[in-house]
Amino acid sequence: MAVTVPSPPDHSALGPCAVTFSATLAANETMEARRRRGEPVLPLGFGEAGLPVHPLLREALARAAGCNRYGPVAGHGPLREAAAAYWTRRGLPTGADAVVCGPGSKPLLYGLIAAIGGDVAIRRPSWVSYAAQASLAGHAAHFVPGPGGVPDAGLLDRAVRAARAAGRPIRSVIVTLPDNPTGTLAPPAAVGALCSVAEAHGLIVISDEIYRDLIHDPDTPFTSPSSLYPERTVVTAGLSKHLALGGWRLGVARLPDGWLGRELRARLLGIGSEIWSAPAGPVQQAAALAFSEPAALTERVALSRRLHASVARAVADRFAAAGVPVPPPQAAFYLYPDFGPVANVLRERHGVTGDEGLAALLLDRYGVAVLPGSAFGDEGGRLRLRVATAMLYGETDAQRTTALNSADPCSMPWIAGALSRLDEVLADLVSAS
């Protein structure tokens, strides 16, 4: 009987692919697959807020279930008005016409990159999707080191000049305030210096402020580029982090006044009309309530901030005790430990010389899910990891709610157990024998 040998795949049927699967979402799917197989996992890889939906928002969403019309591409009027008032309360006077809503801030960021055109400057390291979205839009991302989510002003100036000389003009710069992956916040002076360079080169600043309401110490100075460079700054925000509504997919963008804001709005709405049409109607109705910030939701955010700070500090302390320094966490639920001081042990005992190998070792041998810094544009040989702590709050809504309401969440048995397991893993990982 003749055996049919399958023909090799015809790769010419497809053009080149600009991006691969998002590292953060891949980490979440890998973690879930391990859980389904019954394998133990310490979930420190995915940046989800890890808390249940507030009952007030559940009820608002249920009431709006019948809202099944497409609606305006820019978003429902009441939602845009609520978002405008949200920014106005934070010292950025905003009119509803300056607000565009989308199915998460992520597609809005892509739409802005595409609408602006030209190459993009981003901080090294930075959130995984910025560079990928620039590539999808046909542009290049220029990595520039800097503090707390903001490219260093002097290095940005050099990068812009070099790119222009090479025929690749940079037209925008993205900042993340506070920062993912480091959980830190750039000081006002760094933001001011960046705005000065942006103004000198006519750059548009895209300020991703999705974590603004999760700064651990409310007295920490926060400066939005929009307060210093309003005519060329776009601000994005959403509900996925401070209200733990990542699955609802609702984001908002605040466009500047003047001709630039009007042109960007027209372009962004054109892109939105062809990609997402409009955010989900019921979610928009509930989001209008969320952005109006009733007292019950303000209290929830304050409790969330306390929980994130407590657990992030506790996890940071475990790394520091193992000889792995971590920048002190200032916001949200991220840490960026540097294993450089234990590089010799990792190389000699485990054969690890890069961050990807270190992340793989932690997952395969210890069941600890983290992300390598190189996924965020960092140099792989630096042995840095992005650690997300919010998935430690519990396996059930009841556990998560208990942790949220506790003045000492790290004493909860499930969180204390996770911290003890992390102690064991790090002790074995960095032991010389």
C-alpha positions in Angstrom: 0.0 0.0 0.0 1.5 3.3 -1.0 2.2 5.8 1.7 1.3 9.3 1.1 3.9 11.8 2.3 2.4 15.1 3.3 3.7 18.1 1.3 5.6 20.6 3.2 3.6 23.7 4.2 3.5 26.5 1.6 4.8 29.4 3.6 4.5 31.6 0.7 0.7 31.7 1.3 1.4 34.1 4.2 3.3 37.3 4.4 5.6 38.1 7.3 4.1 38.4 10.8 4.8 41.7 12.6 4.1 40.4 16.2 3.9 37.3 18.3 1.5 36.4 21.1 1.5 38.9 24.0 3.9 37.7 26.7 1.5 38.8 29.5 -1.5 36.9 28.0 0.7 33.9 27.2 1.8 33.8 30.8 -1.8 33.7 32.0 -2.7 30.9 29.6 0.3 28.9 30.6 -0.6 29.3 34.2 -4.2 28.2 33.6 -3.1 25.2 31.6 -0.9 24.1 34.5 -3.8 24.5 36.9 -6.1 22.4 34.7 -3.4 19.6 34.8 -3.4 19.8 38.5 0.1 21.1 38.7 1.0 23.6 41.5 1.5 27.2 40.4 2.5 30.4 42.2 0.8 33.0 39.9 3.2 36.0 39.6 3.1 36.5 35.9 -0.2 38.1 34.9 -1.1 41.7 35.6 -4.8 41.3 36.5 -6.1 43.2 39.5 -7.3 40.0 41.2 -10.5 41.3 42.8 -14.2 40.7 42.4 -16.6 43.2 40.7 -18.1 45.7 43.1 -21.9 44.9 43.6 -22.8 48.5 42.6 -21.2 47.9 39.2 -22.7 44.4 38.8 -26.2 45.9 39.4 -25.5 48.7 36.9 -24.4 46.3 34.2 -27.4 44.0 34.8 -29.8 47.0 34.5 -28.1 47.9 31.2 -28.3 44.4 29.6 -30.9 45.6 27.2 -28.7 48.3 25.7 -28.0 46.5 22.4 -27.6 49.3 19.9 -24.2 50.2 18.5 -24.2 53.8 19.6 -21.7 56.5 18.7 -18.2 55.5 17.9 -16.8 58.0 20.4 -18.9 56.5 23.1 -22.2 57.3 24.8 -22.6 60.9 25.9 -23.1 60.2 29.6 -19.9 58.1 29.7 -17.9 60.8 28.0 -19.3 63.4 30.4 -18.4 61.2 33.4 -14.9 60.6 32.1 -14.4 64.3 31.5 -15.5 65.0 35.1 -13.1 62.3 36.3 -10.2 64.1 34.8 -11.4 67.5 35.8 -11.5 66.4 39.5 -7.8 65.5 39.0 -6.8 68.9 37.9 -7.2 68.4 34.1 -10.2 70.4 33.0 -11.9 68.4 30.3 -14.9 68.7 28.1 -16.9 65.7 26.9 -16.0 66.4 23.2 -12.4 65.8 24.1 -13.1 62.2 25.2 -13.1 59.1 23.0 -14.1 55.7 24.5 -13.0 52.3 23.3 -13.1 48.6 24.2 -10.2 49.0 26.6 -7.3 51.5 26.6 -5.3 49.0 24.7 -7.0 49.5 21.3 -7.2 53.2 21.9 -3.4 53.2 22.3 -3.0 51.3 19.0 -5.5 53.7 17.4 -3.5 56.7 18.6 -0.2 55.3 17.3 -1.7 54.6 13.9 -3.4 58.0 13.9 -0.3 60.0 14.7 2.0 58.1 12.3 5.8 57.9 12.5 8.0 56.1 14.9 7.5 56.0 18.6 9.8 56.5 21.6 9.1 54.3 24.6 10.9 53.7 27.8 13.2 50.7 28.3 11.6 48.6 29.9 8.0 49.3 29.1 4.7 47.5 28.8 4.9 44.7 26.2 2.2 46.0 23.8 3.7 49.4 23.0 6.4 48.1 20.7 4.1 45.5 19.3 1.4 48.0 18.4 4.0 50.3 16.8 5.1 47.3 14.6 1.5 46.5 13.7 1.0 50.1 12.6 4.1 49.9 10.4 6.4 51.9 12.6 9.4 51.3 14.8 9.7 51.6 18.5 12.8 53.3 19.8 13.7 52.2 23.4 15.0 54.9 25.7 16.0 54.1 29.3 14.6 56.3 32.1 13.0 56.4 35.5 9.6 55.1 36.4 7.9 54.8 33.0 9.4 58.0 31.5 12.3 58.0 29.0 15.3 60.0 30.2 15.0 63.5 28.6 18.6 63.7 27.5 18.6 60.3 26.0 15.3 61.0 24.3 16.7 64.1 22.7 19.6 62.1 21.3 17.3 59.3 20.1 15.0 61.8 18.3 17.9 63.5 16.6 19.5 60.1 15.5 16.2 58.8 14.2 15.6 62.0 12.2 19.1 61.8 10.7 18.4 58.2 9.7 15.2 59.1 8.0 12.9 57.6 10.7 11.3 60.6 12.4 9.9 60.0 15.9 6.5 61.7 16.2 5.4 60.5 19.6 6.6 59.3 22.9 4.7 57.0 25.3 5.0 57.3 29.1 3.4 55.1 31.7 2.5 56.8 35.0 2.8 54.9 37.2 4.9 52.3 35.5 4.4 48.7 34.4 6.6 46.7 34.7 8.5 48.2 37.6 5.6 49.5 39.9 7.5 52.8 40.3 6.5 56.4 39.5 8.6 58.9 37.7 9.3 62.1 39.8 7.7 65.4 38.6 11.2 66.7 37.5 11.6 63.7 35.1 8.2 64.4 33.6 8.9 68.1 33.3 12.2 67.4 31.5 10.6 65.0 29.1 7.9 67.5 28.3 10.6 70.1 27.5 12.3 67.8 25.0 8.9 66.8 23.5 8.1 70.4 23.0 11.4 71.2 21.5 11.0 68.5 18.9 7.2 68.8 18.4 6.5 65.4 19.7 3.1 64.2 20.8 3.1 62.7 24.3 0.8 59.7 25.0 0.4 59.4 28.7 -0.9 56.0 29.8 -2.3 56.6 33.3 -4.2 53.4 33.8 -2.6 52.9 37.2 -2.9 56.5 38.4 -5.5 55.7 41.1 -3.3 52.9 42.5 -0.4 55.0 43.8 0.2 53.4 47.3 0.8 56.7 49.1 -1.9 59.2 48.1 0.5 62.0 49.2 3.1 61.0 46.5 3.5 63.8 44.0 1.9 62.9 40.6 2.5 65.0 37.5 0.6 64.3 34.3 2.3 65.6 31.1 -1.0 67.1 30.2 -0.7 69.6 33.0 2.7 70.8 31.6 2.4 70.3 27.9 -1.4 70.3 27.3 -1.5 71.2 23.7 0.3 68.0 22.6 -0.5 65.4 25.3 -3.1 62.6 25.0 -4.0 60.8 28.3 -5.5 57.3 28.4 -7.2 55.6 31.3 -9.7 52.8 32.0 -11.4 50.6 34.5 -9.3 47.4 34.3 -6.9 48.2 37.1 -8.2 50.4 39.9 -11.7 48.8 39.7 -10.5 45.3 38.6 -12.7 45.3 35.5 -10.2 44.0 32.9 -12.7 41.6 31.4 -15.2 44.5 30.7 -12.8 46.1 28.2 -13.5 49.8 28.6 -11.0 52.6 28.1 -11.0 56.3 27.5 -8.7 58.8 25.9 -8.5 62.5 26.6 -7.4 64.5 23.6 -5.9 68.0 23.7 -7.6 71.2 22.8 -7.0 73.0 19.5 -6.5 71.8 15.9 -4.3 68.8 17.0 -7.0 67.4 19.3 -9.7 67.8 16.6 -7.6 66.1 13.9 -6.6 63.3 16.3 -10.2 62.8 17.2 -11.3 62.6 13.6 -8.5 60.1 12.8 -9.1 58.0 16.0 -12.8 57.8 15.3 -12.1 56.8 11.7 -9.9 53.9 12.9 -12.4 53.0 15.6 -15.3 52.9 13.1 -13.4 50.3 11.1 -12.1 48.2 14.0 -14.4 48.2 17.0 -17.4 50.2 15.9 -18.3 51.1 19.5 -17.6 49.8 23.0 -20.2 47.3 24.4 -23.4 49.3 25.3 -24.1 47.7 28.7 -20.5 48.2 29.7 -20.6 51.8 28.8 -23.7 52.4 30.9 -22.0 50.8 34.0 -18.7 52.6 33.2 -20.5 56.0 33.3 -21.4 55.2 36.9 -17.8 54.0 37.6 -16.3 57.3 36.4 -18.7 59.3 38.4 -17.0 57.9 41.5 -19.7 57.4 44.0 -18.5 57.0 47.6 -18.9 53.2 47.6 -16.5 52.9 44.7 -14.1 55.5 46.1 -13.9 53.4 49.2 -13.3 50.2 47.2 -10.4 51.9 45.3 -8.8 52.9 48.7 -9.1 49.4 50.0 -7.6 48.0 46.8 -4.7 50.4 47.1 -4.0 49.3 50.6 -4.2 45.6 49.6 -1.9 46.1 46.6 0.6 48.0 48.6 0.7 45.5 51.5 1.2 42.4 49.3 3.6 44.0 46.9 5.8 45.1 49.9 5.7 41.7 51.4 6.8 40.0 48.1 9.5 42.6 47.6 10.8 41.8 51.1 11.1 38.1 50.2 13.2 38.9 47.2 15.4 41.4 49.1 16.0 38.8 51.9 17.2 36.4 49.2 19.8 38.9 48.0 17.7 40.0 45.0 17.2 43.8 45.1 13.9 45.3 44.1 13.0 49.0 43.5 10.6 49.8 46.3 7.0 49.4 44.9 5.1 52.7 44.7 2.0 51.8 42.8 -0.2 49.0 41.5 0.9 45.4 42.0 4.2 45.0 40.1 7.8 44.4 41.1 11.0 44.3 39.0 13.6 42.3 40.9 17.2 42.2 39.6 19.0 38.8 40.0 22.3 40.3 38.9 23.9 40.0 42.3 23.2 36.2 42.3 24.2 35.7 38.6 27.2 33.5 39.5 25.0 31.1 41.5 22.4 31.0 38.8 25.0 30.2 36.1 27.1 27.7 38.1 24.2 25.8 39.8 21.4 26.1 37.2 23.1 26.9 34.0 21.1 30.1 33.7 22.6 33.1 32.0 19.6 35.1 30.8 16.2 36.2 32.0 14.3 33.9 29.7 16.1 30.9 31.1 15.5 32.1 34.6 11.8 32.5 34.0 11.6 29.1 32.5 13.5 27.6 35.4 11.1 29.1 37.9 8.1 27.8 36.1 9.3 24.4 35.2 11.1 23.4 38.4 9.2 25.5 41.0 5.8 26.3 39.4 6.4 30.0 39.8 5.0 32.0 36.9 6.9 35.3 36.1 7.9 37.2 33.0 11.4 37.9 31.8 12.4 41.6 31.6 13.3 41.1 27.9 9.6 40.7 27.2 9.4 44.4 28.2 12.3 45.4 26.0 15.0 45.1 28.6 18.3 43.4 27.9 18.1 39.7 28.4 21.4 39.4 30.1 20.3 41.7 32.9 18.5 38.9 34.7 15.5 41.0 35.6 11.9 39.7 36.0 8.5 41.3 36.1 6.6 40.0 39.1 2.8 40.7 39.4 1.4 40.1 42.9 -2.4 40.6 42.6 -3.2 37.0 41.8 -2.2 36.0 45.3 -5.3 37.4 46.9 -7.3 34.2 46.8 -8.8 31.4 44.7 -12.4 32.5 45.3 -14.3 35.8 45.5 -14.9 35.1 49.2 -11.1 34.9 49.8 -10.4 37.9 47.7 -13.0 40.0 49.5 -11.7 38.9 52.9 -8.2 40.0 51.8 -9.5 43.3 50.5 -11.2 44.1 53.8 -8.3 43.0 56.0 -6.0 45.5 57.6 -3.4 42.7 57.5 -4.0 40.8 54.3 -0.6 39.0 54.4 -1.8 37.2 57.5 -4.6 35.5 55.6 -3.7 31.8 55.4 -3.7 31.6 51.6 -1.6 34.7 51.1 0.7 33.7 54.0 1.1 30.3 52.4 2.0 31.8 49.0 4.6 34.0 50.7 6.1 31.0 52.5 6.3 29.1 49.3 8.1 32.0 47.6 10.6 32.0 50.5 11.3 28.4 49.9 11.7 28.8 46.2 14.1 31.7 46.5 16.1 30.1 49.2 16.7 27.0 47.0 17.2 29.0 43.8 20.0 31.2 45.2 21.6 28.6 47.4 25.2 27.8 46.4 24.8 24.1 47.2 
